[in-house]
Amino acid sequence: MLTLNSAIGITWKILWRVLLFFLGWGILLSLFILPFTSHIAKWQQSKPLELMLASNIVSTITILAATWIMTRFIDYRPLKTIGLSFDHFFRDLFAGLGVGIAWIGVSVGFAWIFGFASSVVTVGFSWSVLMLSAIAMLFNVVTQELLLCGFILQTIRRQSNTLIAVIVSSVLFASYHAGAFHGELLPIVNVFAAGILFCLAYIITNNLWFPIFIHFSWDVLLGPVLGLTESGKTNLGGGWQMFKLKGPSLFTGGLFGLEGGIIVTLTAFLTIYLLYYFQLKKIKAH
């Protein structure tokens, strides 16, 4: 039975590692960002897409470096054990893309069937802008998944158990998006559910590539391809739209975008159930 002293000890083991991880990442980020602070506002106006790409690349490089420091010098294990092994990479890539495409396809399909989404004439579409946006988004997703399913989740999981690790990591994942919630409850629930979904995808394969490509296909289709608001951001595409949303925010998500509506609540939990069912079948098969 877990005593108070042992619970405090476990909490402290987790807390100092997580704080050290964030401190290291923050220092590395500042080394890249501080020399350019006087130019960022100007680049935001003149080259927003290029700035987004550069900032996402820097975020990925620095979080990888911080993760390597923690795994190498605190956990004494190789970086690839964080979930970056290339074993079964293509399997996880195609499976992740398939799950992500199906998830957003069903979500947008339901919105269209019930009259909350309608197609529009696409104006100004550019393949080069789409490719640049997709690359920028891939780096952003890698950073987010390293935050969600990387060192923090794995530290909590080793010190306590999987359920606590998934819940805490999903709460942190929701907190990263807090600025876009605008006081609405449903976007919080949906982002928390997405966190559970991505954590479960990591647990199924013990690799980050599966959740990375689920997350990537969702984000790149929602924002850059369809031109819809993604996590409260309207500047992630190239300025074109393939669909527009209309109707009550309960269904369309309001300022947060489709991800803040009840349609995505239902499809997210459905996807979680299907992944969990797959995991149970996998366990029984062994």
N, C-alpha and C positions, 0 to 999 in steps of 0.2 A: 504493500500500500504506500502511495506517495505521501511523504510527510511534508510539513510546511518548509522545513529547512532544505529538503531535497528539491522542492518546487522552486524555492528562491535560487538555489544553486543552478538549476537548469535554466531558469529565466536569465540569470546573469551571464551564463555561458553563451546564450543566444544573443543577448543584448549587446555585449561588448564586441562581439564579432560583427554584428550588423552595423553598429555605430562606426567601427573601424573601417568597414567596407565603404560606407557613405562618405566618411572623412577622406579616405584615399581617393575615391572617385571625384569628390568635390575639388580636391587639390589638383588633380590631373586636369579636370575641366578648366579650372581657372588659369592654368598655365597656357592653355590654348586660346582662351577667350579674352583674357585681360589685355593682351597686346593689341586687340582689334576692336575694343569697345567703342572707340571714337568713330569707327567706320561702319558699324553694324546698322545704325539708323539709315545711313545713306544707301547701303547695299539693299536694305529692306525695300526701299523705294525704287531703286534702279534695277536690281537683279534678285527679286524675291525667291525665284525657283532655285537659282544657283546658291543663294544663301541657305535655303532650306536643305539642299543636298549637302553642302559643306558642314553645316551644323549637325546634321544627322550622322555624317561620317565621323566627325569628331566625337560625338556621343558614343558611337559604337566602339571606336578605338580606345577611348578612355575607360569605358566600362569593362572592356575586355582586359585592359591592362590592370585595372583594379581587381577584377576577378582572378587574374593570373597571380597577382601578389598574394591574395587571400588563400587561394588553393595551394600555391607553392610554399609559402612561408608559414601559414597558419594550419592548414589541413594536411600539408605534406603529400599532395597528390597532383597528378598531371592536369593541365587545364582541360584536356579533352574529356575528362571524367565529369565535367560540369554539364555535359550533354552535347558536346560538339564533335563526337566521333563521327567519322564518315562511313562507318559500317551501316549498310542499308539506307544510305543517303537518298538514293533515287526512289526507293520505296516510300520513304517518309515524305519526300518532296511531292510525288504524285498523289499520295494519299491525302496529304495536307491540302493541296490545291483542290482535290476533289471534294473534300469535306467543306472547305471554305466556299467554293463555288455553289455547292448544293445549299448551304446555309443561307447565303445571301440571295440565291435564286428563289428559294421558297419564301423568304421574307419579302422581297420585292414583289414576287408573284401574288402573295396574299394581299399586299397593299393594293396591287393593280386590280385584282378580282373584286375586292370590296369597294373600289372606287376612290381609294385614298392616294393612288399614284396614277399618273397618266404620262404617256410618252410625248415628247416634244421634238420639234425639228432641231437637229444638232447643228449649231453654227460655230465655225472657227476651230473645228477639230484639227489637231496636229499630232502626228505620230511621234515626232521628235520631243514635243512637250510631254506627251504621255509616257514615253520611255524614261525621260529624265525624272518625271514625277514618281514613276514606279521604282526606279533605283533609289531615289531619296526615301521612299516609303519603306523599302526593304531594309535599309539601314536603321530606320526608326523602329521597325518591328523587331529586328534583332536586339536592339537596345532594350525595348520594352520586355521582351521575353527573357532576356538575361536578368532583368530586374524581378520579373514575376516568378520564373521557374528556375532561376540560377542559384547563386550562392545563398541567398536569403532563405528560399524555400528548402533547399537541401540541408542547410544548417539547422533549421527548426525541425525538419523531418528526422534528422539523425539524433537530435537531443530529446525529442518528444515522440510524436507519431505523425503519420501521414495526414490524418484528418485535420489536426490542429495546424499543420504546415500549410495545407491548402486554404483553410479559412483565413488564417492570418495573412498569407500572401495575396489572397483575393481582396481582402480589406485594404491592404496597401495599394494594390492595383487600382481599386476604386478611388482611393485618396489621391493618386497621381492625376486623376481627371477631375478633381473636385472643382476647379475653377470654371468648368463648363456646365455644371449641373444647374445653375441658376435657381437653387432652392427646391428643385423638383425631386421627388422620391424615385420615380420609375427609372430615370437614367442611372441612378445609384444602383438599383437592383440589377439592371441589365449589365452594367459594367462589372459588378460583383459576379454575376453569373458567367460572363465571358471569362473572368479570371479563373473560376472553377473549371470551365471548359478547357482552357489552355493548360492548366495544371494537370488535369486528367489526361490530356493528350500527351503531355510529357511523361507521366507515370506509365502509360501504356507502352511506350517505346523506350523509355529511359534515355531519350535523346530530345534535344530542343528543336530539331528540324521539323518534326511533325506539327507542333504548335506554331512554330514560326510561319510555316506555309499556309496553315489554316488562317492565321491572323493576317498574313500578307494578302492572300487572295480576297478576304473580306474587305480590308482597307482599300486596296487598290481598285477594286471594282466599285465600291461605294463612292469614293471620292473622285480620283482621277478619271475613271472610265464613265460612270453614270452622272458625275457632276453633282452628287447630293452632299449635304452637310455631313461631315464625319466627326463625331465626338465634339460637336459645337463649332467646328472649324469649317469655314466656307472657302478657304483659300488653298485647298489641297489639290484642286484640279487645274485644268488649263483655261477655265472660263466658260466652257461649254456645258450643256446639260442634255442628257438623254431622257431623263424623267424629272417630273416635278411632283411634289407632295402637296396635298390639300386636304383639309378636314381637321377634326379635333386633335389636339396635341396628344391626347391619350393614345391615338393610333399612329400619328405622324411623328411624334417625338418633340414637336415644338422647336425651340432654339437648338436643342441638342442634336436634332436630326432623327432619322428613322431609328437609330439605335436607342433612342429614348422613349420609344413607343411600346405598347403592349404586344404588338405583333412580334417584335424581336424578343420580348420576354418569353413568349411561347416557343419560338423557334430555338432560342438559346437553351431553354430547359429540355426541349425535345432532343437537341443535339447532345446535351450532357447525358441524357438517359440512354441514347443509342451508344455513345462511347463507353458508358459504364456497363451496359449490357455486353458490349464487345469484350471489355476487360474481364467480366465475370466468365464468359465463355472461354477466354484465353487461359484464365486460372484453372478452370475445371479440366481443360484439355491437357494440362500439365499435371 
